[in-house]
Amino acid sequence: MQISAVTRDPWETDFAALVPRFTGGLSAISSALIIYIIFRSETRLSSIYHRIMFGMSLADICGSIAMALTSLPMPSYMPKEEIFGYKWTGARLGNTFTCDAQGFFVFFGMGCMFNYNAMLCVYYACAIAFAMRERNIKKYVEPLLHIIPILAGLAFSVPPLFFEMYNPGISAYAWCGPVAYPDECVVYQGVECIRGNAKMRNLIQIVIAVVILYVFFLIFSSLALVIWKVIQTDRMIAKVTRLCRDRGNGNMLRVLENHRNTKAVVAQAMSYILAFLLGVVPPFLLSIGAVDTSGQSEESIKFADNFEKLTLVFLPLQGFFNFVIFVSFKIYNYRRVRPDVGIGRV
């Protein structure tokens, strides 16, 4: 019996094969530049912030390069692909081993990097909201800031390896992902899964959704604590300023300068969070079924396609966003000390 896969506009599949090659490559280069800047700086890896960004950048390089390969690691032939109506745009030069490797590095890199985003917010909460000293954060908190992202990345990426779940498919059509092959074996009775199985696919989706929700919780709760601390400090400074006769007092000026720097750090944290949301929200909504991908109407097909395009553009671009934010904050810090130097000169 001929079973047709979900049809897509040819331009859409070309988009899927080509766009991540550009965005993923740009992201990997951007993350490499972050590492380069870190090692060229005076502090190098002596600061907790630099060590977190170093880990985040390494994870992004793994995931971005794997995504940039798009169809190349996919098996050159999948069993019964003509019967199921599968046709992927782009050269396929690999086998099941290269497909497994691509899927592993995509999901390890992305899982690890997004958790580093959460750990960066936890670090800001410890430093600003709880006013912990740097040495105490390093001793008691920092080990977890690296262990958790690595374990989360492994939890994302390792289980599919043992169940042959990394496959090309309609629901992960730009690169090999944790899907059963063929996709129809998950939906239709009587269609046998050649690789993977429906139960494991559903379990993996649940795990991914739970981890992403936990990352959301860490990020927004940490940010809320930081903002609460900034608001409290604002009120305290306003009260002290009203009572203080000598507003040019050196101690008061130092307090105001430190508070301005704290606000800059908060703005930086919010920028990292926005970059995280741009990358993770579209695929998250797709994975939990919040976006109708059944193709029951022309409107639903168009809406789902737009969401998938957002995923293909923004998910591989995380390293580029991180680079822009990282460099912007470096420029701000330099000009805070040397205000006479222009941005171009910096």
BELBELLIN-V514500 format. One line per field, one symbol per residue. ss: DSSP state (~ for helix, > for strand, _ for the rest). phi: phi as a letter, one per 40 degrees, with the letter a starting at -180 (. if undefined). burial: I if it has 24 or more other C-alpha atoms within 12 Angstrom, else O. Layout:
ss: ???
phi: ???
burial: ???
This chain:
ss: _________~~~~~~~~~~~~~~~~~~~~~~~~~~~~~~~_______~~~~~~~~~~~~~~~~~~~~~______>__________________>_~~~~~~~~~~~~~~~~~~~~~~~~~~~~~~~~~~____~~~~~~~~~~~~~~~~~~~~~~~~_~~~~___>>__~~~____>>__>__~~~~_______>__~~~~~~~~~~~~~~~~~~~~~~~~~~~~~~~~~~~~~~~~~~~~~~______~~~~~~~~~~~~~~~~~~~~~~~~~~~~~~~~~~~~~~__________~~~~~~~~~~~~~~~~~~~~~~~~~~~~~~~~~~~~~~~~_________
phi: .cbccccbcdccccdccbcccccccccccccccdcccdcccccfccbcdccccccccccccdcccccccfcdccdcabdgccccgcabchcbbbacccccccdcccccccccccccdccccccccccbccfccdcccccbbddccbccdcccccccbcddccbfccacaccaccacbcbcbcdcccbbcgccccbgaccccccccccccccccccdcccccccccccdcccdcdccccccccccccccddcccccccccccccccccccccccccccccbcdccccccgcbcbcgcaccccccccccccdcccccccdcccdcccccdcccdcccccbcccccdcd
burial: OOOOIIOIOOOIIIIIIIIIIIIIIIIIIIIIIIIOOIOOOOOOOOOIIIIIIIIIIIIIIIIIIIIIIIIIIIIIOIOOIOOIOIIIIIOIOIOIOIIIIIIIIIIIIIIIIIIIIIIIIIIIIIIIIOOOOOOOIOOOIIOOIIOIIIOIIIIIIIIIIOIIIIIIIIIIIIIIIIIIIIIIIIOOOOOOIIIIIIOIIOIIIOIIIOIIIOIIOIIIOIIIIIIOIIOOIOOOIOOOOOOOOOOOOOOOOOOOOOIOOIIIIIIIIIIIIIIIIIIIIIIIIIIOOOIOIIOOOOOOOOOIIOIIIIIIIIIIIIIIIIIIIIIIIIOIOOOOOOOOOOOOOO
